[in-house]
């Protein structure tokens, strides 16, 4: 009973202010990285999961999602691309990476 989690890294507005690889944490475990313009897929069991991305002190908000057997969940992410968001992430590091689930 497994499903797939797919993380697609796109650049917001064509560029990112932070270009380093972003670490992927699934259910609290480090499962790898996603490079700029990259896609990563990983198999996980069906059920409730949490996803969080980090790059140094910067992170995404934690996203919780349900995965049915044989299904896939796709998330799109990017590092801060606009100066206001970049500056805000200096004070609130969980604004440094945008993470949204495709529905």
N, CA, C and O atoms as a printed pandas DataFrame, in Angstrom:
     atom_number atom_name residue_name chain_id  residue_number  x_coord  y_coord  z_coord
0              1         N          UNK        A               1    0.845   -1.175    0.000
1              2        CA          UNK        A               1    0.000    0.000    0.000
2              3         C          UNK        A               1    0.887    1.233    0.000
3              4         O          UNK        A               1    1.304    1.712    1.055
4              5         N          UNK        A               2    1.171    1.741   -1.191
5              6        CA          UNK        A               2    2.029    2.912   -1.286
6              7         C          UNK        A               2    1.436    3.938   -2.241
7              8         O          UNK        A               2    0.570    3.637   -3.063
8              9         N          UNK        A               3    1.929    5.144   -2.102
9             10        CA          UNK        A               3    1.588    6.240   -3.000
10            11         C          UNK        A               3    2.863    6.994   -3.327
11            12         O          UNK        A               3    3.951    6.584   -2.923
12            13         N          UNK        A               4    2.737    8.080   -4.048
13            14        CA          UNK        A               4    3.892    8.860   -4.462
14            15         C          UNK        A               4    3.735   10.316   -4.052
15            16         O          UNK        A               4    2.665   10.906   -4.200
16            17         N          UNK        A               5    4.816   10.883   -3.537
17            18        CA          UNK        A               5    4.870   12.315   -3.271
18            19         C          UNK        A               5    5.841   12.914   -4.283
19            20         O          UNK        A               5    6.978   12.460   -4.410
20            21         N          UNK        A               6    5.383   13.932   -4.998
21            22        CA          UNK        A               6    6.190   14.590   -6.029
22            23         C          UNK        A               6    6.387   16.050   -5.625
23            24         O          UNK        A               6    5.423   16.752   -5.320
24            25         N          UNK        A               7    7.643   16.499   -5.625
25            26        CA          UNK        A               7    7.964   17.888   -5.322
26            27         C          UNK        A               7    8.594   18.490   -6.566
27            28         O          UNK        A               7    9.617   18.004   -7.048
28            29         N          UNK        A               8    7.980   19.553   -7.087
29            30        CA          UNK        A               8    8.444   20.234   -8.287
30            31         C          UNK        A               8    8.933   21.614   -7.859
31            32         O          UNK        A               8    8.184   22.396   -7.273
32            33         N          UNK        A               9   10.189   21.900   -8.159
33            34        CA          UNK        A               9   10.740   23.214   -7.804
34            35         C          UNK        A               9   10.767   24.104   -9.036
35            36         O          UNK        A               9   11.466   23.834  -10.013
36            37         N          UNK        A              10    9.995   25.159   -8.960
37            38        CA          UNK        A              10    9.935   26.147  -10.027
38            39         C          UNK        A              10   10.485   27.451   -9.474
39            40         O          UNK        A              10   10.462   27.686   -8.266
40            41         N          UNK        A              11   10.967   28.273  -10.347
41            42        CA          UNK        A              11   11.420   29.582   -9.891
42            43         C          UNK        A              11   10.263   30.556   -9.976
43            44         O          UNK        A              11    9.619   30.680  -11.018
44            45         N          UNK        A              12   10.003   31.240   -8.888
45            46        CA          UNK        A              12    8.952   32.237   -8.885
46            47         C          UNK        A              12    9.362   33.424   -9.733
47            48         O          UNK        A              12   10.441   33.982   -9.535
48            49         N          UNK        A              13    8.532   33.814  -10.659
49            50        CA          UNK        A              13    8.771   34.966  -11.532
50            51         C          UNK        A              13   10.081   34.847  -12.312
51            52         O          UNK        A              13   10.655   35.863  -12.704
52            53         N          UNK        A              14   10.562   33.622  -12.541
53            54        CA          UNK        A              14   11.738   33.423  -13.376
54            55         C          UNK        A              14   13.070   33.411  -12.659
55            56         O          UNK        A              14   14.090   33.116  -13.282
56            57         N          UNK        A              15   13.103   33.725  -11.359
57            58        CA          UNK        A              15   14.367   33.699  -10.629
58            59         C          UNK        A              15   14.101   33.478   -9.143
59            60         O          UNK        A              15   12.984   33.677   -8.665
60            61         N          UNK        A              16   15.129   33.068   -8.427
61            62        CA          UNK        A              16   15.058   32.903   -6.983
62            63         C          UNK        A              16   16.234   33.640   -6.364
63            64         O          UNK        A              16   17.323   33.676   -6.937
64            65         N          UNK        A              17   16.015   34.224   -5.198
65            66        CA          UNK        A              17   17.108   34.922   -4.523
66            67         C          UNK        A              17   18.051   33.940   -3.844
67            68         O          UNK        A              17   19.230   34.244   -3.659
68            69         N          UNK        A              18   17.546   32.762   -3.467
69            70        CA          UNK        A              18   18.378   31.703   -2.889
70            71         C          UNK        A              18   18.345   30.527   -3.850
71            72         O          UNK        A              18   17.275   29.983   -4.124
72            73         N          UNK        A              19   19.499   30.129   -4.363
73            74        CA          UNK        A              19   19.529   29.082   -5.394
74            75         C          UNK        A              19   20.058   27.746   -4.901
75            76         O          UNK        A              19   20.208   26.817   -5.695
76            77         N          UNK        A              20   20.339   27.629   -3.629
77            78        CA          UNK        A              20   20.877   26.379   -3.090
78            79         C          UNK        A              20   19.812   25.284   -3.146
79            80         O          UNK        A              20   18.619   25.563   -3.262
80            81         N          UNK        A              21   20.262   24.049   -3.062
81            82        CA          UNK        A              21   19.335   22.918   -3.018
82            83         C          UNK        A              21   18.441   23.046   -1.784
83            84         O          UNK        A              21   18.874   23.539   -0.743
84            85         N          UNK        A              22   17.215   22.607   -1.909
85            86        CA          UNK        A              22   16.249   22.646   -0.810
86            87         C          UNK        A              22   16.093   21.233   -0.274
87            88         O          UNK        A              22   15.863   20.297   -1.040
88            89         N          UNK        A              23   16.217   21.075    1.043
89            90        CA          UNK        A              23   16.088   19.772    1.697
90            91         C          UNK        A              23   14.612   19.431    1.889
91            92         O          UNK        A              23   13.792   20.301    2.181
92            93         N          UNK        A              24   14.292   18.156    1.719
93            94        CA          UNK        A              24   12.925   17.660    1.831
94            95         C          UNK        A              24   12.806   16.844    3.114
95            96         O          UNK        A              24   13.573   15.907    3.336
96            97         N          UNK        A              25   11.838   17.207    3.956
97            98        CA          UNK        A              25   11.587   16.480    5.206
98            99         C          UNK        A              25   10.157   15.936    5.150
99           100         O          UNK        A              25    9.191   16.697    5.194
100          101         N          UNK        A              26   10.042   14.636    5.055
101          102        CA          UNK        A              26    8.749   13.970    4.972
102          103         C          UNK        A              26    8.534   13.201    6.255
103          104         O          UNK        A              26    9.327   12.326    6.601
104          105         N          UNK        A              27    7.464   13.523    6.963
105          106        CA          UNK        A              27    7.157   12.905    8.256
106          107         C          UNK        A              27    8.337   13.046    9.225
107          108         O          UNK        A              27    8.600   12.142   10.018
108          109         N          UNK        A              28    9.042   14.172    9.160
109          110        CA          UNK        A              28   10.156   14.447   10.060
110          111         C          UNK        A              28   11.483   13.855    9.630
111          112         O          UNK        A              28   12.505   14.152   10.249
112          113         N          UNK        A              29   11.508   13.029    8.596
113          114        CA          UNK        A              29   12.754   12.406    8.132
114          115         C          UNK        A              29   13.275   13.129    6.897
115          116         O          UNK        A              29   12.506   13.507    6.013
116          117         N          UNK        A              30   14.584   13.314    6.846
117          118        CA          UNK        A              30   15.232   13.940    5.690
118          119         C          UNK        A              30   15.269   12.906    4.564
119          120         O          UNK        A              30   15.893   11.854    4.704
120          121         N          UNK        A              31   14.595   13.208    3.437
121          122        CA          UNK        A              31   14.522   12.236    2.347
122          123         C          UNK        A              31   15.262   12.677    1.089
123          124         O          UNK        A              31   15.194   11.992    0.068
124          125         N          UNK        A              32   15.970   13.809    1.140
125          126        CA          UNK        A              32   16.751   14.230   -0.021
126          127         C          UNK        A              32   16.645   15.712   -0.276
127          128         O          UNK        A              32   16.238   16.481    0.595
128          129         N          UNK        A              33   17.024   16.112   -1.501
129          130        CA          UNK        A              33   16.989   17.516   -1.890
130          131         C          UNK        A              33   16.354   17.667   -3.264
131          132         O          UNK        A              33   16.264   16.720   -4.045
132          133         N          UNK        A              34   15.922   18.885   -3.528
133          134        CA          UNK        A              34   15.415   19.226   -4.856
134          135         C          UNK        A              34   16.193   20.465   -5.325
135          136         O          UNK        A              34   16.266   21.477   -4.629
136          137         N          UNK        A              35   16.764   20.349   -6.518
137          138        CA          UNK        A              35   17.564   21.421   -7.106
138          139         C          UNK        A              35   16.657   22.403   -7.850
139          140         O          UNK        A              35   15.504   22.077   -8.132
140          141         N          UNK        A              36   17.159   23.606   -8.175
141          142        CA          UNK        A              36   16.363   24.530   -8.985
142          143         C          UNK        A              36   15.917   23.863  -10.288
143          144         O          UNK        A              36   16.703   23.184  -10.948
144          145         N          UNK        A              37   14.676   24.060  -10.642
145          146        CA          UNK        A              37   14.050   23.486  -11.841
146          147         C          UNK        A              37   13.999   21.955  -11.787
147          148         O          UNK        A              37   13.832   21.305  -12.819
148          149         N          UNK        A              38   14.143   21.376  -10.587
149          150        CA          UNK        A              38   14.155   19.921  -10.446
150          151         C          UNK        A              38   12.829   19.365   -9.977
151          152         O          UNK        A              38   11.949   20.097   -9.524
152          153         N          UNK        A              39   12.705   18.058  -10.096
153          154        CA          UNK        A              39   11.545   17.314   -9.609
154          155         C          UNK        A              39   12.040   16.092   -8.869
155          156         O          UNK        A              39   12.947   15.400   -9.330
156          157         N          UNK        A              40   11.441   15.829   -7.718
157          158        CA          UNK        A              40   11.798   14.656   -6.915
158          159         C          UNK        A              40   10.524   13.879   -6.622
159          160         O          UNK        A              40    9.499   14.465   -6.276
160          161         N          UNK        A              41   10.590   12.561   -6.761
161          162        CA          UNK        A              41    9.467   11.696   -6.411
162          163         C          UNK        A              41    9.938   10.687   -5.379
163          164         O          UNK        A              41   11.054   10.173   -5.460
164          165         N          UNK        A              42    9.083   10.411   -4.412
165          166        CA          UNK        A              42    9.408    9.412   -3.406
166          167         C          UNK        A              42    8.149    8.615   -3.064
167          168         O          UNK        A              42    7.049    9.164   -3.011
168          169         N          UNK        A              43    8.327    7.331   -2.836
169          170        CA          UNK        A              43    7.207    6.458   -2.482
170          171         C          UNK        A              43    6.990    6.503   -0.974
171          172         O          UNK        A              43    7.943    6.467   -0.195
172          173         N          UNK        A              44    5.730    6.580   -0.579
173          174        CA          UNK        A              44    5.362    6.576    0.843
174          175         C          UNK        A              44    4.115    5.726    1.020
175          176         O          UNK        A              44    3.391    5.453    0.063
176          177         N          UNK        A              45    3.879    5.316    2.243
177          178        CA          UNK        A              45    2.686    4.540    2.544
178          179         C          UNK        A              45    1.441    5.401    2.505
179          180         O          UNK        A              45    1.514    6.623    2.635
180          181         N          UNK        A              46    0.311    4.766    2.326
181          182        CA          UNK        A              46   -0.956    5.486    2.352
182          183         C          UNK        A              46   -1.195    6.023    3.759
183          184         O          UNK        A              46   -0.714    5.451    4.738
184          185         N          UNK        A              47   -1.935    7.121    3.857
185          186        CA          UNK        A              47   -2.261    7.703    5.154
186          187         C          UNK        A              47   -1.912    9.174    5.232
187          188         O          UNK        A              47   -1.687    9.831    4.216
188          189         N          UNK        A              48   -1.869    9.679    6.456
189          190        CA          UNK        A              48   -1.596   11.107    6.718
190          191         C          UNK        A              48   -0.091   11.323    6.812
191          192         O          UNK        A              48    0.624   10.555    7.456
192          193         N          UNK        A              49    0.379   12.389    6.153
193          194        CA          UNK        A              49    1.800   12.709    6.139
194          195         C          UNK        A              49    2.010   14.201    6.332
195          196         O          UNK        A              49    1.091   14.999    6.146
196          197         N          UNK        A              50    3.250   14.573    6.713
197          198        CA          UNK        A              50    3.633   15.980    6.792
198          199         C          UNK        A              50    4.838   16.212    5.893
199          200         O          UNK        A              50    5.696   15.343    5.742
200          201         N          UNK        A              51    4.889   17.398    5.299
201          202        CA          UNK        A              51    5.973   17.774    4.400
202          203         C          UNK        A              51    6.457   19.163    4.784
203          204         O          UNK        A              51    5.660   20.078    4.994
204          205         N          UNK        A              52    7.771   19.307    4.872
205          206        CA          UNK        A              52    8.398   20.598    5.165
206          207         C          UNK        A              52    9.701   20.665    4.393
207          208         O          UNK        A              52   10.425   19.674    4.297
208          209         N          UNK        A              53    9.998   21.827    3.847
209          210        CA          UNK        A              53   11.230   22.040    3.096
210          211         C          UNK        A              53   12.107   23.029    3.847
211          212         O          UNK        A              53   11.602   23.956    4.481
212          213         N          UNK        A              54   13.431   22.834    3.776
213          214        CA          UNK        A              54   14.357   23.749    4.439
214          215         C          UNK        A              54   15.552   24.052    3.553
215          216         O          UNK        A              54   15.937   23.258    2.695
216          217         N          UNK        A              55   16.124   25.221    3.784
217          218        CA          UNK        A              55   17.368   25.630    3.131
218          219         C          UNK        A              55   18.094   26.505    4.147
219          220         O          UNK        A              55   17.802   27.694    4.274
220          221         N          UNK        A              56   19.041   25.908    4.869
221          222        CA          UNK        A              56   19.704   26.650    5.938
222          223         C          UNK        A              56   18.702   26.983    7.029
223          224         O          UNK        A              56   18.008   26.096    7.525
224          225         N          UNK        A              57   18.618   28.253    7.408
225          226        CA          UNK        A              57   17.674   28.655    8.454
226          227         C          UNK        A              57   16.278   28.925    7.909
227          228         O          UNK        A              57   15.351   29.170    8.681
228          229         N          UNK        A              58   16.114   28.882    6.592
229          230        CA          UNK        A              58   14.830   29.188    5.962
230          231         C          UNK        A              58   14.035   27.905    5.744
231          232         O          UNK        A              58   14.603   26.829    5.559
232          233         N          UNK        A              59   12.704   28.040    5.771
233          234        CA          UNK        A              59   11.861   26.858    5.625
234          235         C          UNK        A              59   10.531   27.229    4.993
235          236         O          UNK        A              59   10.208   28.400    4.794
236          237         N          UNK        A              60    9.783   26.197    4.690
237          238        CA          UNK        A              60    8.402   26.365    4.258
238          239         C          UNK        A              60    7.520   26.117    5.475
239          240         O          UNK        A              60    7.983   25.568    6.474
240          241         N          UNK        A              61    6.269   26.513    5.400
241          242        CA          UNK        A              61    5.336   26.058    6.423
242          243         C          UNK        A              61    5.184   24.534    6.303
243          244         O          UNK        A              61    5.380   23.984    5.220
244          245         N          UNK        A              62    4.846   23.865    7.371
245          246        CA          UNK        A              62    4.600   22.421    7.327
246          247         C          UNK        A              62    3.232   22.181    6.701
247          248         O          UNK        A              62    2.242   22.792    7.103
248          249         N          UNK        A              63    3.183   21.298    5.728
249          250        CA          UNK        A              63    1.927   20.940    5.063
250          251         C          UNK        A              63    1.557   19.506    5.452
251          252         O          UNK        A              63    2.391   18.602    5.406
252          253         N          UNK        A              64    0.299   19.318    5.834
253          254        CA          UNK        A              64   -0.225   17.997    6.162
254          255         C          UNK        A              64   -1.143   17.574    5.018
255          256         O          UNK        A              64   -1.923   18.375    4.503
256          257         N          UNK        A              65   -1.038   16.297    4.628
257          258        CA          UNK        A              65   -1.862   15.809    3.521
258          259         C          UNK        A              65   -2.165   14.336    3.712
259          260         O          UNK        A              65   -1.448   13.621    4.413
260          261         N          UNK        A              66   -3.247   13.894    3.073
261          262        CA          UNK        A              66   -3.662   12.486    3.078
262          263         C          UNK        A              66   -3.307   11.880    1.729
263          264         O          UNK        A              66   -3.452   12.520    0.688
264          265         N          UNK        A              67   -2.844   10.646    1.762
265          266        CA          UNK        A              67   -2.476    9.960    0.532
266          267         C          UNK        A              67   -3.163    8.597    0.520
267          268         O          UNK        A              67   -2.943    7.776    1.411
268          269         N          UNK        A              68   -3.991    8.362   -0.489
269          270        CA          UNK        A              68   -4.670    7.077   -0.637
270          271         C          UNK        A              68   -3.737    6.090   -1.334
271          272         O          UNK        A              68   -2.785    6.490   -2.004
272          273         N          UNK        A              69   -4.015    4.809   -1.171
273          274        CA          UNK        A              69   -3.209    3.770   -1.802
274          275         C          UNK        A              69   -3.213    3.946   -3.316
275          276         O          UNK        A              69   -4.271    4.050   -3.935
276          277         N          UNK        A              70   -2.025    3.977   -3.904
277          278        CA          UNK        A              70   -1.879    4.100   -5.344
278          279         C          UNK        A              70   -2.023    5.515   -5.887
279          280         O          UNK        A              70   -1.949    5.715   -7.100
280          281         N          UNK        A              71   -2.225    6.497   -5.022
281          282        CA          UNK        A              71   -2.404    7.865   -5.502
282          283         C          UNK        A              71   -1.109    8.662   -5.401
283          284         O          UNK        A              71   -0.102    8.175   -4.888
284          285         N          UNK        A              72   -1.153    9.892   -5.899
285          286        CA          UNK        A              72    0.015   10.766   -5.860
286          287         C          UNK        A              72   -0.395   12.131   -5.329
287          288         O          UNK        A              72   -1.512   12.592   -5.561
288          289         N          UNK        A              73    0.519   12.768   -4.616
289          290        CA          UNK        A              73    0.340   14.142   -4.157
290          291         C          UNK        A              73    1.480   14.953   -4.757
291          292         O          UNK        A              73    2.648   14.591   -4.614
292          293         N          UNK        A              74    1.139   16.051   -5.430
293          294        CA          UNK        A              74    2.150   16.892   -6.064
294          295         C          UNK        A              74    2.194   18.239   -5.364
295          296         O          UNK        A              74    1.164   18.865   -5.116
296          297         N          UNK        A              75    3.410   18.670   -5.052
297          298        CA          UNK        A              75    3.635   19.970   -4.424
298          299         C          UNK        A              75    4.566   20.782   -5.310
299          300         O          UNK        A              75    5.483   20.233   -5.920
300          301         N          UNK        A              76    4.336   22.068   -5.380
301          302        CA          UNK        A              76    5.215   22.996   -6.090
302          303         C          UNK        A              76    5.850   23.914   -5.069
303          304         O          UNK        A              76    5.198   24.363   -4.127
304          305         N          UNK        A              77    7.141   24.193   -5.268
305          306        CA          UNK        A              77    7.850   25.033   -4.317
306          307         C          UNK        A              77    8.801   25.976   -5.035
307          308         O          UNK        A              77    9.170   25.757   -6.189
308          309         N          UNK        A              78    9.188   27.028   -4.330
309          310        CA          UNK        A              78   10.252   27.917   -4.794
310          311         C          UNK        A              78   10.731   28.756   -3.619
311          312         O          UNK        A              78    9.978   29.031   -2.685
312          313         N          UNK        A              79   11.981   29.154   -3.682
313          314        CA          UNK        A              79   12.537   30.038   -2.669
314          315         C          UNK        A              79   12.028   31.454   -2.930
315          316         O          UNK        A              79   11.489   31.744   -3.998
316          317         N          UNK        A              80   12.205   32.328   -1.945
317          318        CA          UNK        A              80   11.732   33.707   -2.072
318          319         C          UNK        A              80   12.262   34.341   -3.348
319          320         O          UNK        A              80   13.456   34.266   -3.639
320          321         N          UNK        A              81   11.366   34.970   -4.110
321          322        CA          UNK        A              81   11.751   35.571   -5.376
322          323         C          UNK        A              81   11.522   37.076   -5.396
323          324         O          UNK        A              81   12.100   37.772   -6.230
324          325         N          UNK        A              82   10.714   37.580   -4.519
325          326        CA          UNK        A              82   10.418   39.007   -4.478
326          327         C          UNK        A              82   11.071   39.632   -3.250
327          328         O          UNK        A              82   11.099   39.026   -2.179
328          329         N          UNK        A              83   11.583   40.819   -3.404
329          330        CA          UNK        A              83   12.281   41.472   -2.293
330          331         C          UNK        A              83   11.436   41.590   -1.036
331          332         O          UNK        A              83   11.968   41.330    0.043
332          333         N          UNK        A              84   10.149   41.964   -1.087
333          334        CA          UNK        A              84    9.401   42.042    0.183
334          335         C          UNK        A              84    9.337   40.694    0.904
335          336         O          UNK        A              84    9.472   40.637    2.126
336          337         N          UNK        A              85    9.134   39.618    0.155
337          338        CA          UNK        A              85    9.069   38.289    0.782
338          339         C          UNK        A              85   10.439   37.882    1.314
339          340         O          UNK        A              85   10.541   37.280    2.383
340          341         N          UNK        A              86   11.489   38.210    0.569
341          342        CA          UNK        A              86   12.856   37.901    1.016
342          343         C          UNK        A              86   13.160   38.633    2.319
343          344         O          UNK        A              86   13.675   38.027    3.259
344          345         N          UNK        A              87   12.852   39.911    2.387
345          346        CA          UNK        A              87   13.113   40.696    3.596
346          347         C          UNK        A              87   12.273   40.168    4.763
347          348         O          UNK        A              87   12.771   40.054    5.883
348          349         N          UNK        A              88   11.008   39.847    4.506
349          350        CA          UNK        A              88   10.152   39.296    5.557
350          351         C          UNK        A              88   10.710   37.972    6.077
351          352         O          UNK        A              88   10.591   37.676    7.266
352          353         N          UNK        A              89   11.321   37.170    5.193
353          354        CA          UNK        A              89   11.861   35.869    5.618
354          355         C          UNK        A              89   13.076   36.029    6.533
355          356         O          UNK        A              89   13.419   35.102    7.266
356          357         N          UNK        A              90   13.722   37.181    6.499
357          358        CA          UNK        A              90   14.830   37.418    7.428
358          359         C          UNK        A              90   14.320   37.468    8.858
359          360         O          UNK        A              90   15.026   37.060    9.781
360          361         N          UNK        A              91   13.104   37.962    9.053
361          362        CA          UNK        A              91   12.497   38.039   10.381
362          363         C          UNK        A              91   11.656   36.809   10.714
363          364         O          UNK        A              91   11.569   36.407   11.874
364          365         N          UNK        A              92   11.044   36.222    9.705
365          366        CA          UNK        A              92   10.191   35.038    9.879
366          367         C          UNK        A              92   10.647   33.980    8.883
367          368         O          UNK        A              92   10.121   33.906    7.773
368          369         N          UNK        A              93   11.635   33.151    9.275
369          370        CA          UNK        A              93   12.266   32.215    8.339
370          371         C          UNK        A              93   11.325   31.251    7.625
371          372         O          UNK        A              93   11.685   30.739    6.565
372          373         N          UNK        A              94   10.120   30.978    8.165
373          374        CA          UNK        A              94    9.226   30.045    7.473
374          375         C          UNK        A              94    8.495   30.689    6.298
375          376         O          UNK        A              94    7.608   30.071    5.709
376          377         N          UNK        A              95    8.858   31.924    5.951
377          378        CA          UNK        A              95    8.376   32.562    4.722
378          379         C          UNK        A              95    9.383   32.437    3.587
379          380         O          UNK        A              95    9.118   32.884    2.471
380          381         N          UNK        A              96   10.536   31.833    3.863
381          382        CA          UNK        A              96   11.623   31.766    2.895
382          383         C          UNK        A              96   11.409   30.805    1.746
383          384         O          UNK        A              96   12.062   30.932    0.711
384          385         N          UNK        A              97   10.500   29.837    1.904
385          386        CA          UNK        A              97   10.227   28.862    0.845
386          387         C          UNK        A              97    8.712   28.718    0.715
387          388         O          UNK        A              97    8.023   28.401    1.685
388          389         N          UNK        A              98    8.207   28.951   -0.480
389          390        CA          UNK        A              98    6.781   28.756   -0.747
390          391         C          UNK        A              98    6.539   27.289   -1.079
391          392         O          UNK        A              98    7.304   26.687   -1.833
392          393         N          UNK        A              99    5.482   26.714   -0.522
393          394        CA          UNK        A              99    5.133   25.312   -0.759
394          395         C          UNK        A              99    3.627   25.192   -0.876
395          396         O          UNK        A              99    2.902   25.477    0.077
396          397         N          UNK        A             100    3.149   24.768   -2.053
397          398        CA          UNK        A             100    1.720   24.630   -2.272
398          399         C          UNK        A             100    1.408   23.283   -2.885
399          400         O          UNK        A             100    2.136   22.796   -3.750
400          401         N          UNK        A             101    0.325   22.687   -2.434
401          402        CA          UNK        A             101   -0.101   21.405   -2.991
402          403         C          UNK        A             101   -1.010   21.643   -4.182
403          404         O          UNK        A             101   -1.907   22.485   -4.134
404          405         N          UNK        A             102   -0.769   20.892   -5.258
405          406        CA          UNK        A             102   -1.683   20.930   -6.410
406          407         C          UNK        A             102   -2.906   20.120   -6.069
407          408         O          UNK        A             102   -2.799   19.033   -5.501
408          409         N          UNK        A             103   -4.045   20.629   -6.403
409          410        CA          UNK        A             103   -5.280   19.897   -6.108
410          411         C          UNK        A             103   -5.867   19.274   -7.340
411          412         O          UNK        A             103   -6.908   18.621   -7.265
